[in-house]
């Protein structure tokens, strides 16, 4: 079973930066799309960024140009660099893996990001 552990969340002022990390169990990235999602209170969980198997990335329009997703296959870790943070980025952030063959989705426990105005 895939295990995911997020870290790096916290409290930051608007305009600041944070880097989230997600450590996965060994080999977890194989044949999986890797993504970061977020969920703000009272809102649906939404895709923030993802890396496809070919290395191409997708971003939500709201974070384009500010967030960067990257992965370290040697360390089974995916990062989300978040710059120019806004109060509307406040949410619980979740790491996600989706197996391209079975559709199995695995989630981390989440890490809270709070951006003050």
PyMOL CGO cylinders between C-alpha atoms (Angstrom):
from pymol import cmd
from pymol.cgo import CYLINDER

trace = [
    CYLINDER, 0.00, 0.00, 0.00, 1.25, 3.45, -0.92, 0.3, 1, 1, 1, 1, 1, 1,
    CYLINDER, 1.25, 3.45, -0.92, 2.09, 5.73, 1.98, 0.3, 1, 1, 1, 1, 1, 1,
    CYLINDER, 2.09, 5.73, 1.98, 2.32, 9.48, 1.61, 0.3, 1, 1, 1, 1, 1, 1,
    CYLINDER, 2.32, 9.48, 1.61, 3.48, 12.03, 4.15, 0.3, 1, 1, 1, 1, 1, 1,
    CYLINDER, 3.48, 12.03, 4.15, 3.18, 15.75, 3.54, 0.3, 1, 1, 1, 1, 1, 1,
    CYLINDER, 3.18, 15.75, 3.54, 5.20, 18.41, 5.30, 0.3, 1, 1, 1, 1, 1, 1,
    CYLINDER, 5.20, 18.41, 5.30, 6.06, 22.08, 4.98, 0.3, 1, 1, 1, 1, 1, 1,
    CYLINDER, 6.06, 22.08, 4.98, 2.75, 23.72, 5.66, 0.3, 1, 1, 1, 1, 1, 1,
    CYLINDER, 2.75, 23.72, 5.66, 2.45, 26.67, 7.98, 0.3, 1, 1, 1, 1, 1, 1,
    CYLINDER, 2.45, 26.67, 7.98, 1.51, 30.26, 8.46, 0.3, 1, 1, 1, 1, 1, 1,
    CYLINDER, 1.51, 30.26, 8.46, 2.83, 32.96, 6.13, 0.3, 1, 1, 1, 1, 1, 1,
    CYLINDER, 2.83, 32.96, 6.13, 2.01, 36.53, 5.23, 0.3, 1, 1, 1, 1, 1, 1,
    CYLINDER, 2.01, 36.53, 5.23, 0.68, 37.43, 1.82, 0.3, 1, 1, 1, 1, 1, 1,
    CYLINDER, 0.68, 37.43, 1.82, 3.50, 37.64, -0.70, 0.3, 1, 1, 1, 1, 1, 1,
    CYLINDER, 3.50, 37.64, -0.70, 5.54, 35.05, 1.12, 0.3, 1, 1, 1, 1, 1, 1,
    CYLINDER, 5.54, 35.05, 1.12, 6.64, 31.60, 0.07, 0.3, 1, 1, 1, 1, 1, 1,
    CYLINDER, 6.64, 31.60, 0.07, 6.36, 28.04, 1.29, 0.3, 1, 1, 1, 1, 1, 1,
    CYLINDER, 6.36, 28.04, 1.29, 7.56, 24.72, -0.04, 0.3, 1, 1, 1, 1, 1, 1,
    CYLINDER, 7.56, 24.72, -0.04, 5.47, 21.64, 0.55, 0.3, 1, 1, 1, 1, 1, 1,
    CYLINDER, 5.47, 21.64, 0.55, 6.99, 18.18, 0.35, 0.3, 1, 1, 1, 1, 1, 1,
    CYLINDER, 6.99, 18.18, 0.35, 5.41, 14.78, 0.02, 0.3, 1, 1, 1, 1, 1, 1,
    CYLINDER, 5.41, 14.78, 0.02, 7.46, 11.71, 0.82, 0.3, 1, 1, 1, 1, 1, 1,
    CYLINDER, 7.46, 11.71, 0.82, 6.13, 8.53, -0.74, 0.3, 1, 1, 1, 1, 1, 1,
    CYLINDER, 6.13, 8.53, -0.74, 6.85, 4.91, -0.06, 0.3, 1, 1, 1, 1, 1, 1,
    CYLINDER, 6.85, 4.91, -0.06, 9.61, 3.46, -2.22, 0.3, 1, 1, 1, 1, 1, 1,
    CYLINDER, 9.61, 3.46, -2.22, 8.65, 3.00, -5.85, 0.3, 1, 1, 1, 1, 1, 1,
    CYLINDER, 8.65, 3.00, -5.85, 5.30, 4.71, -5.36, 0.3, 1, 1, 1, 1, 1, 1,
    CYLINDER, 5.30, 4.71, -5.36, 5.76, 7.03, -8.32, 0.3, 1, 1, 1, 1, 1, 1,
    CYLINDER, 5.76, 7.03, -8.32, 5.94, 4.16, -10.80, 0.3, 1, 1, 1, 1, 1, 1,
    CYLINDER, 5.94, 4.16, -10.80, 3.08, 4.41, -13.30, 0.3, 1, 1, 1, 1, 1, 1,
    CYLINDER, 3.08, 4.41, -13.30, 1.37, 7.12, -11.26, 0.3, 1, 1, 1, 1, 1, 1,
    CYLINDER, 1.37, 7.12, -11.26, 0.35, 10.67, -11.94, 0.3, 1, 1, 1, 1, 1, 1,
    CYLINDER, 0.35, 10.67, -11.94, 1.50, 12.82, -9.02, 0.3, 1, 1, 1, 1, 1, 1,
    CYLINDER, 1.50, 12.82, -9.02, -0.52, 15.76, -7.87, 0.3, 1, 1, 1, 1, 1, 1,
    CYLINDER, -0.52, 15.76, -7.87, -1.21, 18.36, -5.20, 0.3, 1, 1, 1, 1, 1, 1,
    CYLINDER, -1.21, 18.36, -5.20, -4.79, 19.22, -4.32, 0.3, 1, 1, 1, 1, 1, 1,
    CYLINDER, -4.79, 19.22, -4.32, -6.21, 21.66, -1.82, 0.3, 1, 1, 1, 1, 1, 1,
    CYLINDER, -6.21, 21.66, -1.82, -9.43, 22.12, 0.04, 0.3, 1, 1, 1, 1, 1, 1,
    CYLINDER, -9.43, 22.12, 0.04, -10.53, 25.31, 1.72, 0.3, 1, 1, 1, 1, 1, 1,
    CYLINDER, -10.53, 25.31, 1.72, -13.30, 25.33, 4.35, 0.3, 1, 1, 1, 1, 1, 1,
    CYLINDER, -13.30, 25.33, 4.35, -16.69, 25.03, 2.72, 0.3, 1, 1, 1, 1, 1, 1,
    CYLINDER, -16.69, 25.03, 2.72, -15.23, 24.37, -0.70, 0.3, 1, 1, 1, 1, 1, 1,
    CYLINDER, -15.23, 24.37, -0.70, -14.59, 21.32, -2.84, 0.3, 1, 1, 1, 1, 1, 1,
    CYLINDER, -14.59, 21.32, -2.84, -11.18, 19.80, -3.12, 0.3, 1, 1, 1, 1, 1, 1,
    CYLINDER, -11.18, 19.80, -3.12, -9.45, 21.12, -6.23, 0.3, 1, 1, 1, 1, 1, 1,
    CYLINDER, -9.45, 21.12, -6.23, -6.41, 20.24, -8.27, 0.3, 1, 1, 1, 1, 1, 1,
    CYLINDER, -6.41, 20.24, -8.27, -3.52, 22.63, -7.77, 0.3, 1, 1, 1, 1, 1, 1,
    CYLINDER, -3.52, 22.63, -7.77, -0.78, 21.01, -9.84, 0.3, 1, 1, 1, 1, 1, 1,
    CYLINDER, -0.78, 21.01, -9.84, 0.22, 17.63, -11.20, 0.3, 1, 1, 1, 1, 1, 1,
    CYLINDER, 0.22, 17.63, -11.20, 3.03, 15.88, -13.01, 0.3, 1, 1, 1, 1, 1, 1,
    CYLINDER, 3.03, 15.88, -13.01, 2.19, 13.37, -15.70, 0.3, 1, 1, 1, 1, 1, 1,
    CYLINDER, 2.19, 13.37, -15.70, 4.24, 10.30, -16.53, 0.3, 1, 1, 1, 1, 1, 1,
    CYLINDER, 4.24, 10.30, -16.53, 5.95, 12.13, -19.39, 0.3, 1, 1, 1, 1, 1, 1,
    CYLINDER, 5.95, 12.13, -19.39, 7.01, 14.88, -17.03, 0.3, 1, 1, 1, 1, 1, 1,
    CYLINDER, 7.01, 14.88, -17.03, 4.56, 17.45, -18.32, 0.3, 1, 1, 1, 1, 1, 1,
    CYLINDER, 4.56, 17.45, -18.32, 2.87, 19.54, -15.70, 0.3, 1, 1, 1, 1, 1, 1,
    CYLINDER, 2.87, 19.54, -15.70, -0.58, 21.04, -15.27, 0.3, 1, 1, 1, 1, 1, 1,
    CYLINDER, -0.58, 21.04, -15.27, -1.56, 23.91, -13.00, 0.3, 1, 1, 1, 1, 1, 1,
    CYLINDER, -1.56, 23.91, -13.00, -4.78, 25.47, -11.87, 0.3, 1, 1, 1, 1, 1, 1,
    CYLINDER, -4.78, 25.47, -11.87, -5.22, 28.88, -13.47, 0.3, 1, 1, 1, 1, 1, 1,
    CYLINDER, -5.22, 28.88, -13.47, -5.22, 30.48, -10.05, 0.3, 1, 1, 1, 1, 1, 1,
    CYLINDER, -5.22, 30.48, -10.05, -1.65, 29.35, -9.31, 0.3, 1, 1, 1, 1, 1, 1,
    CYLINDER, -1.65, 29.35, -9.31, 0.03, 29.52, -12.71, 0.3, 1, 1, 1, 1, 1, 1,
    CYLINDER, 0.03, 29.52, -12.71, 3.24, 31.50, -12.56, 0.3, 1, 1, 1, 1, 1, 1,
    CYLINDER, 3.24, 31.50, -12.56, 3.35, 31.30, -8.77, 0.3, 1, 1, 1, 1, 1, 1,
    CYLINDER, 3.35, 31.30, -8.77, 3.52, 27.58, -7.94, 0.3, 1, 1, 1, 1, 1, 1,
    CYLINDER, 3.52, 27.58, -7.94, 5.92, 24.95, -9.25, 0.3, 1, 1, 1, 1, 1, 1,
    CYLINDER, 5.92, 24.95, -9.25, 5.58, 21.20, -8.85, 0.3, 1, 1, 1, 1, 1, 1,
    CYLINDER, 5.58, 21.20, -8.85, 8.64, 19.01, -9.05, 0.3, 1, 1, 1, 1, 1, 1,
    CYLINDER, 8.64, 19.01, -9.05, 9.59, 15.47, -8.20, 0.3, 1, 1, 1, 1, 1, 1,
    CYLINDER, 9.59, 15.47, -8.20, 12.71, 13.71, -7.06, 0.3, 1, 1, 1, 1, 1, 1,
    CYLINDER, 12.71, 13.71, -7.06, 12.45, 10.13, -8.22, 0.3, 1, 1, 1, 1, 1, 1,
    CYLINDER, 12.45, 10.13, -8.22, 15.60, 9.10, -6.38, 0.3, 1, 1, 1, 1, 1, 1,
    CYLINDER, 15.60, 9.10, -6.38, 14.05, 10.19, -3.09, 0.3, 1, 1, 1, 1, 1, 1,
    CYLINDER, 14.05, 10.19, -3.09, 10.42, 9.35, -3.93, 0.3, 1, 1, 1, 1, 1, 1,
    CYLINDER, 10.42, 9.35, -3.93, 9.49, 12.90, -3.05, 0.3, 1, 1, 1, 1, 1, 1,
    CYLINDER, 9.49, 12.90, -3.05, 7.36, 15.53, -4.74, 0.3, 1, 1, 1, 1, 1, 1,
    CYLINDER, 7.36, 15.53, -4.74, 7.54, 19.22, -3.91, 0.3, 1, 1, 1, 1, 1, 1,
    CYLINDER, 7.54, 19.22, -3.91, 5.27, 22.19, -4.39, 0.3, 1, 1, 1, 1, 1, 1,
    CYLINDER, 5.27, 22.19, -4.39, 7.08, 25.51, -4.37, 0.3, 1, 1, 1, 1, 1, 1,
    CYLINDER, 7.08, 25.51, -4.37, 4.57, 28.25, -3.64, 0.3, 1, 1, 1, 1, 1, 1,
    CYLINDER, 4.57, 28.25, -3.64, 5.54, 31.87, -4.20, 0.3, 1, 1, 1, 1, 1, 1,
    CYLINDER, 5.54, 31.87, -4.20, 3.62, 35.13, -4.00, 0.3, 1, 1, 1, 1, 1, 1,
    CYLINDER, 3.62, 35.13, -4.00, 1.09, 33.51, -1.72, 0.3, 1, 1, 1, 1, 1, 1,
    CYLINDER, 1.09, 33.51, -1.72, -2.34, 35.06, -1.38, 0.3, 1, 1, 1, 1, 1, 1,
    CYLINDER, -2.34, 35.06, -1.38, -4.96, 34.75, 1.37, 0.3, 1, 1, 1, 1, 1, 1,
    CYLINDER, -4.96, 34.75, 1.37, -7.09, 32.76, -1.08, 0.3, 1, 1, 1, 1, 1, 1,
    CYLINDER, -7.09, 32.76, -1.08, -4.38, 30.09, -1.15, 0.3, 1, 1, 1, 1, 1, 1,
    CYLINDER, -4.38, 30.09, -1.15, -5.29, 29.23, 2.44, 0.3, 1, 1, 1, 1, 1, 1,
    CYLINDER, -5.29, 29.23, 2.44, -6.35, 25.59, 2.49, 0.3, 1, 1, 1, 1, 1, 1,
    CYLINDER, -6.35, 25.59, 2.49, -5.43, 22.07, 3.49, 0.3, 1, 1, 1, 1, 1, 1,
    CYLINDER, -5.43, 22.07, 3.49, -3.04, 20.74, 0.86, 0.3, 1, 1, 1, 1, 1, 1,
    CYLINDER, -3.04, 20.74, 0.86, -2.99, 17.08, -0.07, 0.3, 1, 1, 1, 1, 1, 1,
    CYLINDER, -2.99, 17.08, -0.07, -0.53, 14.97, -1.99, 0.3, 1, 1, 1, 1, 1, 1,
    CYLINDER, -0.53, 14.97, -1.99, -2.14, 12.53, -4.42, 0.3, 1, 1, 1, 1, 1, 1,
    CYLINDER, -2.14, 12.53, -4.42, -1.03, 9.64, -6.60, 0.3, 1, 1, 1, 1, 1, 1,
    CYLINDER, -1.03, 9.64, -6.60, -3.22, 8.04, -9.27, 0.3, 1, 1, 1, 1, 1, 1,
    CYLINDER, -3.22, 8.04, -9.27, -2.29, 4.72, -10.82, 0.3, 1, 1, 1, 1, 1, 1,
    CYLINDER, -2.29, 4.72, -10.82, -2.70, 5.10, -14.58, 0.3, 1, 1, 1, 1, 1, 1,
    CYLINDER, -2.70, 5.10, -14.58, -3.77, 1.48, -15.03, 0.3, 1, 1, 1, 1, 1, 1,
    CYLINDER, -3.77, 1.48, -15.03, -6.11, 0.79, -12.12, 0.3, 1, 1, 1, 1, 1, 1,
    CYLINDER, -6.11, 0.79, -12.12, -7.24, 4.32, -11.35, 0.3, 1, 1, 1, 1, 1, 1,
    CYLINDER, -7.24, 4.32, -11.35, -6.37, 3.74, -7.71, 0.3, 1, 1, 1, 1, 1, 1,
    CYLINDER, -6.37, 3.74, -7.71, -5.99, 7.04, -5.91, 0.3, 1, 1, 1, 1, 1, 1,
    CYLINDER, -5.99, 7.04, -5.91, -3.87, 7.44, -2.79, 0.3, 1, 1, 1, 1, 1, 1,
    CYLINDER, -3.87, 7.44, -2.79, -3.93, 10.49, -0.54, 0.3, 1, 1, 1, 1, 1, 1,
    CYLINDER, -3.93, 10.49, -0.54, -1.72, 11.93, 2.12, 0.3, 1, 1, 1, 1, 1, 1,
    CYLINDER, -1.72, 11.93, 2.12, -3.07, 13.20, 5.42, 0.3, 1, 1, 1, 1, 1, 1,
    CYLINDER, -3.07, 13.20, 5.42, -2.80, 16.84, 4.37, 0.3, 1, 1, 1, 1, 1, 1,
    CYLINDER, -2.80, 16.84, 4.37, -0.86, 19.86, 5.54, 0.3, 1, 1, 1, 1, 1, 1,
    CYLINDER, -0.86, 19.86, 5.54, -2.39, 23.21, 6.40, 0.3, 1, 1, 1, 1, 1, 1,
    CYLINDER, -2.39, 23.21, 6.40, -1.32, 26.40, 4.66, 0.3, 1, 1, 1, 1, 1, 1,
    CYLINDER, -1.32, 26.40, 4.66, -2.58, 29.69, 6.08, 0.3, 1, 1, 1, 1, 1, 1,
    CYLINDER, -2.58, 29.69, 6.08, -1.85, 32.99, 4.35, 0.3, 1, 1, 1, 1, 1, 1,
    CYLINDER, -1.85, 32.99, 4.35, -2.66, 36.19, 6.19, 0.3, 1, 1, 1, 1, 1, 1,
    CYLINDER, -2.66, 36.19, 6.19, -3.53, 39.44, 4.44, 0.3, 1, 1, 1, 1, 1, 1,
]
cmd.load_cgo(trace, "trace")
